[in-house]
Amino acid sequence: MLLLNMSRLDDAVTQFQAALEKWSGNVRARLALARVLWQTRQPGEAQDELRHARWWLRVNAEYQPDVHNAWGWFHIDQRRWRCALEEFDAAQAYDRDHFANYWGQGIAYKELGDYEAFGRFAT
């Protein structure tokens, strides 16, 4: 994460990929790699990593709302407002206090033109 925070994105991709070669089921590393790929404008590869993260959660019988949150922000970036709302709703079912879920929902409702729903998040 340090390389990511330092904006050394290519180095971060290399490090996360190396970690995943050793621990392919590491969901946090997959989410971080997806984030870096997204920042380097590689949405197809980012989406693949998000899919892998979701698959590993099912295999390991785990649940982490971070995956839904990451998918929600990916959909926001891709301007898929309804898909984003579905993901943020799913994440919120497990973590009602996570601010980023509310923020993402507000953006999606605003972009959909549903100002009544947006108003619930803007106050």
DSSP file (Angstrom, degrees, kcal/mol; ACC not computed):
  #  RESIDUE AA STRUCTURE BP1 BP2  ACC     N-H-->O    O-->H-N    N-H-->O    O-->H-N    TCO  KAPPA ALPHA  PHI   PSI    X-CA   Y-CA   Z-CA
    1    1 A M     >        0   0    0      0, 0.0     4,-2.7     0, 0.0     5,-0.2   0.000 360.0 360.0 360.0 -26.8    0.0    0.0    0.0
    2    2 A L  H  >  +     0   0    0      1,-0.2     4,-1.7     2,-0.2     6,-0.2   0.927 360.0  49.4 -60.5 -44.6    3.0    2.3    0.6
    3    3 A L  H  4>S+     0   0    0      1,-0.2     5,-2.7     2,-0.2    -1,-0.2   0.882 110.7  51.2 -62.3 -37.2    3.8    2.3   -3.1
    4    4 A L  H >45S+     0   0    0      1,-0.2     3,-1.5     3,-0.2    -2,-0.2   0.930 109.7  48.9 -63.9 -45.6    0.2    3.1   -3.9
    5    5 A N  H 3<5S+     0   0    0     -4,-2.7    -1,-0.2     1,-0.3    -2,-0.2   0.777 109.7  52.7 -65.7 -26.4    0.2    6.0   -1.5
    6    6 A M  T 3<5S-     0   0    0     -4,-1.7    -1,-0.3    -5,-0.2    -2,-0.2   0.388 115.2-117.5 -88.6   3.7    3.4    7.3   -3.1
    7    7 A S  T < 5S+     0   0    0     -3,-1.5     2,-1.2     1,-0.2     3,-0.2   0.764  71.3 138.5  63.4  27.6    1.8    7.1   -6.5
    8    8 A R     >< +     0   0    0     -5,-2.7     4,-2.1     1,-0.2    -1,-0.2  -0.608  22.0 163.2 -95.7  71.3    4.3    4.5   -7.7
    9    9 A L  H  >  +     0   0    0     -2,-1.2     4,-2.5     1,-0.2    -1,-0.2   0.861  64.6  51.8 -67.5 -41.0    1.6    2.7   -9.5
   10   10 A D  H  > S+     0   0    0      1,-0.2     4,-2.0    -3,-0.2    -1,-0.2   0.911 112.7  47.1 -63.3 -40.9    3.6    0.5  -11.8
   11   11 A D  H  > S+     0   0    0      2,-0.2     4,-2.4     1,-0.2    -1,-0.2   0.883 110.6  53.3 -65.3 -38.0    5.7   -0.7   -8.8
   12   12 A A  H  X S+     0   0    0     -4,-2.1     4,-2.8     2,-0.2     5,-0.3   0.915 106.9  51.3 -63.9 -42.9    2.5   -1.3   -6.8
   13   13 A V  H  X S+     0   0    0     -4,-2.5     4,-2.5     1,-0.2     5,-0.2   0.939 110.9  49.0 -57.6 -47.4    1.1   -3.5   -9.6
   14   14 A T  H  X S+     0   0    0     -4,-2.0     4,-2.1     1,-0.2    -2,-0.2   0.909 112.9  47.0 -59.6 -44.2    4.3   -5.6   -9.7
   15   15 A Q  H  X S+     0   0    0     -4,-2.4     4,-2.4     2,-0.2    -1,-0.2   0.915 112.9  47.3 -67.2 -43.7    4.3   -6.1   -5.9
   16   16 A F  H  X S+     0   0    0     -4,-2.8     4,-2.3     1,-0.2    -1,-0.2   0.902 112.2  50.6 -65.9 -38.9    0.6   -7.0   -5.7
   17   17 A Q  H  X S+     0   0    0     -4,-2.5     4,-1.3    -5,-0.3    -1,-0.2   0.896 110.1  50.2 -64.6 -38.9    1.0   -9.5   -8.6
   18   18 A A  H  X S+     0   0    0     -4,-2.1     4,-1.0    -5,-0.2     3,-0.2   0.908 110.5  49.8 -64.8 -41.5    4.0  -11.0   -6.9
   19   19 A A  H >X S+     0   0    0     -4,-2.4     4,-2.6     1,-0.2     3,-0.5   0.902 109.4  51.6 -62.6 -40.1    2.1  -11.4   -3.6
   20   20 A L  H 3< S+     0   0    0     -4,-2.3    -1,-0.2     1,-0.2    -2,-0.2   0.744 100.1  62.8 -73.0 -21.7   -0.8  -13.0   -5.5
   21   21 A E  H 3< S+     0   0    0     -4,-1.3     3,-0.3    -3,-0.2    -1,-0.2   0.856 114.5  34.5 -65.8 -33.2    1.5  -15.5   -7.1
   22   22 A K  H << S+     0   0    0     -4,-1.0     2,-0.3    -3,-0.5    -2,-0.2   0.850 134.9  24.2 -87.0 -38.5    2.3  -16.8   -3.6
   23   23 A W    ><  +     0   0    0     -4,-2.6     3,-2.0    -5,-0.1    -1,-0.2  -0.671  66.5 171.8-129.9  75.1   -1.2  -16.3   -2.0
   24   24 A S  T 3  S+     0   0    0     -2,-0.3    -1,-0.1    -3,-0.3    32,-0.1   0.740  76.3  57.9 -62.1 -23.6   -3.7  -16.3   -4.8
   25   25 A G  T 3  S+     0   0    0     31,-0.1     2,-1.0     4,-0.0    -1,-0.3   0.306  70.3 123.3 -90.5  10.5   -6.6  -16.3   -2.4
   26   26 A N    <>  -     0   0    0     -3,-2.0     4,-1.8     1,-0.2     5,-0.1  -0.610  40.4-172.2 -77.2 103.0   -5.7  -13.1   -0.7
   27   27 A V  H  > S+     0   0    0     -2,-1.0     4,-2.5     1,-0.2     5,-0.2   0.882  81.0  54.7 -66.4 -40.8   -8.8  -11.0   -1.1
   28   28 A R  H  > S+     0   0    0      1,-0.2     4,-2.4     2,-0.2    -1,-0.2   0.907 108.6  48.8 -61.3 -41.7   -7.2   -7.8    0.3
   29   29 A A  H  > S+     0   0    0      2,-0.2     4,-2.6     1,-0.2    -1,-0.2   0.884 110.8  51.1 -65.5 -37.6   -4.3   -8.0   -2.2
   30   30 A R  H  X S+     0   0    0     -4,-1.8     4,-2.4     2,-0.2    -2,-0.2   0.906 110.5  48.3 -65.8 -41.0   -6.8   -8.5   -5.1
   31   31 A L  H  X S+     0   0    0     -4,-2.5     4,-2.1     2,-0.2    -2,-0.2   0.910 112.7  48.5 -64.6 -41.0   -8.8   -5.5   -4.0
   32   32 A A  H  X S+     0   0    0     -4,-2.4     4,-2.2     2,-0.2    -2,-0.2   0.913 111.5  49.4 -65.6 -42.0   -5.7   -3.4   -3.8
   33   33 A L  H  X S+     0   0    0     -4,-2.6     4,-2.8     1,-0.2     5,-0.2   0.907 109.7  52.1 -62.8 -41.2   -4.5   -4.6   -7.2
   34   34 A A  H  X S+     0   0    0     -4,-2.4     4,-2.4     1,-0.2    -1,-0.2   0.909 108.4  51.8 -60.6 -41.0   -7.9   -3.8   -8.7
   35   35 A R  H  X S+     0   0    0     -4,-2.1     4,-2.2     2,-0.2    -2,-0.2   0.913 111.3  46.2 -62.1 -43.5   -7.6   -0.3   -7.2
   36   36 A V  H  X S+     0   0    0     -4,-2.2     4,-1.8     2,-0.2    -2,-0.2   0.924 112.6  49.7 -66.4 -44.1   -4.2    0.3   -8.8
   37   37 A L  H  <>S+     0   0    0     -4,-2.8     5,-2.5     1,-0.2    -1,-0.2   0.890 110.5  51.3 -61.8 -38.1   -5.3   -1.0  -12.1
   38   38 A W  H ><5S+     0   0    0     -4,-2.4     3,-1.4    -5,-0.2    -1,-0.2   0.913 109.3  50.1 -63.2 -43.8   -8.3    1.2  -12.0
   39   39 A Q  H 3<5S+     0   0    0     -4,-2.2    -1,-0.2     1,-0.3    -2,-0.2   0.784 107.7  53.5 -68.1 -26.8   -6.1    4.2  -11.2
   40   40 A T  T 3<5S-     0   0    0     -4,-1.8    -1,-0.3    -5,-0.1    -2,-0.2   0.211 121.8-108.8 -92.0  15.9   -3.8    3.4  -14.2
   41   41 A R  T < 5S+     0   0    0     -3,-1.4    -3,-0.2     1,-0.1    -2,-0.1   0.909  79.2 130.8  59.3  48.8   -6.9    3.3  -16.4
   42   42 A Q     >< +     0   0    0     -5,-2.5     4,-2.4    -8,-0.1     3,-0.3  -0.595  21.1 163.2-122.1  67.4   -7.1   -0.4  -17.0
   43   43 A P  H  > S+     0   0    0      0, 0.0     4,-2.6     0, 0.0     5,-0.2   0.817  70.6  56.1 -62.9 -32.3  -10.8   -1.0  -16.2
   44   44 A G  H  > S+     0   0    0      2,-0.2     4,-1.9     1,-0.2     5,-0.1   0.937 111.5  42.4 -64.1 -45.4  -10.9   -4.4  -17.8
   45   45 A E  H  > S+     0   0    0     -3,-0.3     4,-2.1     2,-0.2    -1,-0.2   0.878 113.4  53.3 -68.0 -38.0   -8.1   -5.8  -15.7
   46   46 A A  H  X S+     0   0    0     -4,-2.4     4,-2.2     1,-0.2    -2,-0.2   0.920 108.4  50.2 -62.0 -43.0   -9.5   -4.1  -12.6
   47   47 A Q  H  X S+     0   0    0     -4,-2.6     4,-2.2     1,-0.2    -1,-0.2   0.892 107.8  53.9 -63.2 -39.4  -12.9   -5.7  -13.2
   48   48 A D  H  X S+     0   0    0     -4,-1.9     4,-2.3     1,-0.2    -1,-0.2   0.913 109.0  48.6 -60.5 -42.6  -11.1   -9.1  -13.6
   49   49 A E  H  X S+     0   0    0     -4,-2.1     4,-2.6     2,-0.2    -2,-0.2   0.883 109.2  52.4 -66.9 -37.6   -9.4   -8.7  -10.2
   50   50 A L  H  X S+     0   0    0     -4,-2.2     4,-2.2     2,-0.2    -1,-0.2   0.898 109.6  49.8 -63.7 -38.8  -12.7   -7.7   -8.6
   51   51 A R  H  X S+     0   0    0     -4,-2.2     4,-2.4     2,-0.2    -2,-0.2   0.919 110.4  50.1 -63.8 -42.8  -14.3  -10.9  -10.0
   52   52 A H  H  X S+     0   0    0     -4,-2.3     4,-2.7     2,-0.2    -2,-0.2   0.914 109.4  51.7 -61.5 -42.5  -11.4  -12.9   -8.6
   53   53 A A  H  X S+     0   0    0     -4,-2.6     4,-1.8     1,-0.2    -1,-0.2   0.923 110.8  47.3 -60.8 -44.6  -11.8  -11.3   -5.2
   54   54 A R  H  X S+     0   0    0     -4,-2.2     4,-1.7     1,-0.2    -1,-0.2   0.900 111.6  51.2 -63.7 -40.5  -15.5  -12.2   -5.2
   55   55 A W  H  X S+     0   0    0     -4,-2.4     4,-2.4     1,-0.2    -2,-0.2   0.925 108.8  50.4 -63.3 -45.0  -14.8  -15.7   -6.3
   56   56 A W  H  X S+     0   0    0     -4,-2.7     4,-2.5     1,-0.2    -1,-0.2   0.844 105.8  56.6 -64.4 -33.1  -12.2  -16.2   -3.5
   57   57 A L  H  <>S+     0   0    0     -4,-1.8     5,-2.5    -5,-0.2     4,-0.4   0.922 109.5  45.7 -62.7 -41.6  -14.7  -15.0   -0.9
   58   58 A R  H ><5S+     0   0    0     -4,-1.7     3,-0.9     3,-0.2    -2,-0.2   0.924 112.7  50.1 -66.2 -43.4  -17.1  -17.6   -2.0
   59   59 A V  H 3<5S+     0   0    0     -4,-2.4    -2,-0.2     1,-0.3    -1,-0.2   0.906 116.6  41.0 -60.7 -42.9  -14.4  -20.3   -2.0
   60   60 A N  T 3<5S-     0   0    0     -4,-2.5    -1,-0.3    -5,-0.2    -2,-0.2   0.416 107.8-126.2 -86.9   1.8  -13.3  -19.4    1.5
   61   61 A A  T < 5 +     0   0    0     -3,-0.9     2,-0.3    -4,-0.4    -3,-0.2   0.888  64.4 137.2  53.1  43.3  -16.9  -18.9    2.7
   62   62 A E      < -     0   0    0     -5,-2.5     2,-0.4    -6,-0.2    -1,-0.2  -0.694  44.3-150.1-109.3 164.5  -16.0  -15.4    3.9
   63   63 A Y        +     0   0    0     -2,-0.3     3,-0.0    -3,-0.1    -5,-0.0  -0.968  17.0 171.1-137.0 127.1  -17.9  -12.2    3.6
   64   64 A Q    >>  -     0   0    0     -2,-0.4     3,-1.7     1,-0.1     4,-0.6  -0.967  25.2-153.0-132.5 116.8  -16.2   -8.8    3.3
   65   65 A P  H 3> S+     0   0    0      0, 0.0     4,-2.4     0, 0.0     5,-0.2   0.708  89.1  79.7 -62.1 -17.1  -18.3   -5.7    2.5
   66   66 A D  H 3> S+     0   0    0      1,-0.2     4,-2.9     2,-0.2     5,-0.2   0.839  87.0  57.5 -58.0 -32.4  -15.2   -4.2    1.1
   67   67 A V  H <> S+     0   0    0     -3,-1.7     4,-2.4     2,-0.2    -1,-0.2   0.939 108.4  44.3 -66.0 -45.4  -15.7   -6.2   -2.1
   68   68 A H  H  X S+     0   0    0     -4,-0.6     4,-2.6     2,-0.2    -2,-0.2   0.906 113.9  51.2 -64.6 -39.5  -19.2   -4.8   -2.6
   69   69 A N  H  X S+     0   0    0     -4,-2.4     4,-2.3     2,-0.2    -2,-0.2   0.926 110.2  48.7 -62.6 -44.5  -17.9   -1.3   -1.8
   70   70 A A  H  X S+     0   0    0     -4,-2.9     4,-2.1     1,-0.2    -2,-0.2   0.908 112.1  49.0 -62.6 -41.9  -15.0   -1.7   -4.4
   71   71 A W  H  X S+     0   0    0     -4,-2.4     4,-2.7     2,-0.2    -1,-0.2   0.906 108.5  54.8 -62.7 -41.0  -17.5   -2.9   -7.0
   72   72 A G  H  X S+     0   0    0     -4,-2.6     4,-2.1     1,-0.2    -2,-0.2   0.929 110.2  44.6 -58.7 -46.3  -19.8    0.0   -6.3
   73   73 A W  H  X S+     0   0    0     -4,-2.3     4,-2.3     2,-0.2    -1,-0.2   0.852 110.4  55.2 -68.5 -33.5  -16.9    2.5   -6.9
   74   74 A F  H  X S+     0   0    0     -4,-2.1     4,-1.7    -5,-0.2    -2,-0.2   0.937 109.5  47.1 -61.5 -45.3  -15.9    0.6  -10.0
   75   75 A H  H  <>S+     0   0    0     -4,-2.7     5,-3.0     2,-0.2     4,-0.4   0.872 109.0  54.3 -65.2 -36.5  -19.5    1.0  -11.3
   76   76 A I  H ><5S+     0   0    0     -4,-2.1     3,-1.4     1,-0.2    -1,-0.2   0.946 108.8  48.9 -59.1 -47.1  -19.5    4.7  -10.4
   77   77 A D  H 3<5S+     0   0    0     -4,-2.3    -1,-0.2     1,-0.3    -2,-0.2   0.847 112.9  47.1 -61.2 -34.3  -16.3    5.2  -12.4
   78   78 A Q  T 3<5S-     0   0    0     -4,-1.7    -1,-0.3    -5,-0.2    -2,-0.2   0.413 114.9-118.3 -88.1   1.5  -17.9    3.3  -15.3
   79   79 A R  T < 5 +     0   0    0     -3,-1.4     2,-0.9    -4,-0.4    -3,-0.2   0.827  67.6 141.4  64.1  35.1  -21.1    5.4  -15.0
   80   80 A R     >< +     0   0    0     -5,-3.0     4,-2.1     1,-0.2    -1,-0.2  -0.757  22.9 174.2-103.8  81.8  -23.3    2.3  -14.2
   81   81 A W  H  > S+     0   0    0     -2,-0.9     4,-2.2     1,-0.2    -1,-0.2   0.884  71.1  46.8 -64.4 -46.0  -25.4    4.0  -11.6
   82   82 A R  H  > S+     0   0    0      1,-0.2     4,-2.0     2,-0.2    -1,-0.2   0.895 112.5  50.4 -67.2 -39.1  -28.0    1.3  -10.9
   83   83 A C  H  > S+     0   0    0      2,-0.2     4,-2.0     1,-0.2    -1,-0.2   0.900 109.5  52.4 -62.7 -39.7  -25.3   -1.4  -10.6
   84   84 A A  H  X S+     0   0    0     -4,-2.1     4,-2.7     1,-0.2     5,-0.2   0.926 106.9  52.2 -61.7 -44.4  -23.4    0.9   -8.2
   85   85 A L  H  X S+     0   0    0     -4,-2.2     4,-2.5     1,-0.2    -1,-0.2   0.905 107.5  52.3 -59.7 -41.5  -26.5    1.2   -6.0
   86   86 A E  H  X S+     0   0    0     -4,-2.0     4,-2.1     1,-0.2    -1,-0.2   0.920 112.0  45.5 -60.5 -43.8  -26.9   -2.6   -5.9
   87   87 A E  H  X S+     0   0    0     -4,-2.0     4,-2.4     2,-0.2    -2,-0.2   0.915 113.3  48.1 -68.4 -43.0  -23.4   -3.0   -4.7
   88   88 A F  H  X S+     0   0    0     -4,-2.7     4,-2.5     2,-0.2    -1,-0.2   0.887 110.9  52.3 -65.5 -37.1  -23.5   -0.2   -2.1
   89   89 A D  H  X S+     0   0    0     -4,-2.5     4,-1.5    -5,-0.2    -1,-0.2   0.920 110.2  48.6 -62.0 -43.1  -26.8   -1.6   -0.8
   90   90 A A  H  X S+     0   0    0     -4,-2.1     4,-0.5     1,-0.2    -2,-0.2   0.912 113.1  46.9 -63.9 -42.3  -25.2   -5.0   -0.4
   91   91 A A  H >X S+     0   0    0     -4,-2.4     4,-1.6     1,-0.2     3,-1.2   0.894 109.7  54.3 -65.3 -39.1  -22.2   -3.6    1.4
   92   92 A Q  H 3< S+     0   0    0     -4,-2.5    -1,-0.2     1,-0.3    -2,-0.2   0.784  94.7  68.1 -68.5 -26.9  -24.4   -1.5    3.6
   93   93 A A  H 3< S+     0   0    0     -4,-1.5    -1,-0.3     1,-0.2     3,-0.2   0.791 113.0  31.9 -61.4 -25.7  -26.4   -4.6    4.7
   94   94 A Y  H << S+     0   0    0     -3,-1.2     2,-0.2    -4,-0.5    -2,-0.2   0.656 132.8  27.9-104.6 -21.7  -23.2   -5.7    6.5
   95   95 A D    ><  +     0   0    0     -4,-1.6     3,-1.2     1,-0.1    -1,-0.2  -0.688  60.1 173.8-144.4  86.2  -21.7   -2.4    7.5
   96   96 A R  T 3  S+     0   0    0      1,-0.2    -1,-0.1    -2,-0.2    -4,-0.1   0.671  78.4  55.8 -69.4 -17.8  -24.3    0.3    8.0
   97   97 A D  T 3  S+     0   0    0      4,-0.0     2,-0.8    -5,-0.0    -1,-0.2   0.422  71.0 117.9 -97.5   1.2  -21.8    2.9    9.3
   98   98 A H    X>  -     0   0    0     -3,-1.2     3,-1.3     1,-0.2     4,-0.9  -0.588  52.2-156.7 -76.6 110.2  -19.3    2.8    6.4
   99   99 A F  H 3> S+     0   0    0     -2,-0.8     4,-2.4     1,-0.3     3,-0.3   0.827  85.5  64.4 -56.8 -38.4  -19.4    6.4    5.1
  100  100 A A  H 3> S+     0   0    0      1,-0.2     4,-2.5     2,-0.2    -1,-0.3   0.801  97.1  57.5 -61.8 -29.0  -18.2    5.5    1.6
  101  101 A N  H <> S+     0   0    0     -3,-1.3     4,-2.3     2,-0.2    -1,-0.2   0.931 109.3  44.3 -65.9 -44.0  -21.3    3.5    0.9
  102  102 A Y  H  X S+     0   0    0     -4,-0.9     4,-2.5    -3,-0.3    -2,-0.2   0.905 112.7  52.3 -65.1 -41.6  -23.5    6.5    1.6
  103  103 A W  H  X S+     0   0    0     -4,-2.4     4,-2.1     1,-0.2    -2,-0.2   0.939 111.2  46.5 -60.5 -47.9  -21.3    8.7   -0.4
  104  104 A G  H  X S+     0   0    0     -4,-2.5     4,-2.4     1,-0.2    -1,-0.2   0.893 111.2  51.5 -62.9 -41.0  -21.5    6.3   -3.4
  105  105 A Q  H  X S+     0   0    0     -4,-2.3     4,-2.8     1,-0.2     5,-0.2   0.917 108.7  51.7 -62.1 -42.3  -25.2    6.0   -3.1
  106  106 A G  H  X S+     0   0    0     -4,-2.5     4,-2.3     1,-0.2    -2,-0.2   0.915 110.0  48.5 -60.6 -43.8  -25.6    9.8   -3.1
  107  107 A I  H  X S+     0   0    0     -4,-2.1     4,-2.5     2,-0.2    -1,-0.2   0.936 112.8  48.1 -61.5 -46.5  -23.5   10.1   -6.3
  108  108 A A  H  X S+     0   0    0     -4,-2.4     4,-1.9     1,-0.2    -2,-0.2   0.926 112.4  47.7 -63.1 -45.2  -25.5    7.4   -8.0
  109  109 A Y  H  X>S+     0   0    0     -4,-2.8     5,-2.2     1,-0.2     4,-0.7   0.909 111.9  50.8 -62.7 -40.8  -28.9    8.9   -7.1
  110  110 A K  H ><5S+     0   0    0     -4,-2.3     3,-1.1    -5,-0.2    -2,-0.2   0.937 111.1  47.7 -60.9 -46.8  -27.8   12.3   -8.1
  111  111 A E  H 3<5S+     0   0    0     -4,-2.5    -1,-0.2     1,-0.3    -2,-0.2   0.797 109.4  53.7 -67.4 -28.4  -26.6   11.1  -11.5
  112  112 A L  H 3<5S-     0   0    0     -4,-1.9    -1,-0.3    -5,-0.2    -2,-0.2   0.594 114.9-118.6 -78.4 -10.6  -29.9    9.1  -12.0
  113  113 A G  T <<5 +     0   0    0     -3,-1.1     2,-1.5    -4,-0.7    -3,-0.2   0.644  70.0 138.6  81.7  14.2  -31.8   12.3  -11.3
  114  114 A D     >< +     0   0    0     -5,-2.2     4,-2.5    -6,-0.2    -1,-0.2  -0.654  19.8 167.5 -91.8  80.3  -33.5   10.9   -8.3
  115  115 A Y  H  >  +     0   0    0     -2,-1.5     4,-2.0     1,-0.2    -1,-0.2   0.741  69.5  60.3 -72.7 -22.8  -33.1   14.1   -6.2
  116  116 A E  H  > S+     0   0    0      2,-0.2     4,-0.7    -3,-0.2    -1,-0.2   0.951 111.8  39.2 -66.7 -47.3  -35.6   12.9   -3.5
  117  117 A A  H >> S+     0   0    0      1,-0.2     3,-1.0     2,-0.2     4,-0.7   0.901 113.9  55.6 -67.5 -39.7  -33.3    9.9   -2.8
  118  118 A F  H >X S+     0   0    0     -4,-2.5     4,-1.6     1,-0.3     3,-1.4   0.885  99.2  62.2 -58.1 -38.6  -30.2   12.0   -3.2
  119  119 A G  H 3X S+     0   0    0     -4,-2.0     4,-0.8     1,-0.3    -1,-0.3   0.790  94.5  60.9 -59.8 -29.1  -31.6   14.4   -0.6
  120  120 A R  H << S+     0   0    0     -3,-1.0    -1,-0.3    -4,-0.7    -2,-0.2   0.791 113.4  36.8 -67.5 -26.0  -31.5   11.6    2.0
  121  121 A F  H << S+     0   0    0     -3,-1.4    -2,-0.2    -4,-0.7    -1,-0.2   0.647 109.9  61.1 -99.4 -18.1  -27.7   11.4    1.5
  122  122 A A  H  <        0   0    0     -4,-1.6    -2,-0.2     1,-0.2    -3,-0.1   0.592 360.0 360.0 -87.7 -10.5  -26.9   15.1    1.0
  123  123 A T     <        0   0    0     -4,-0.8    -1,-0.2    -5,-0.2    -2,-0.1   0.458 360.0 360.0 -95.0 360.0  -28.2   16.2    4.4
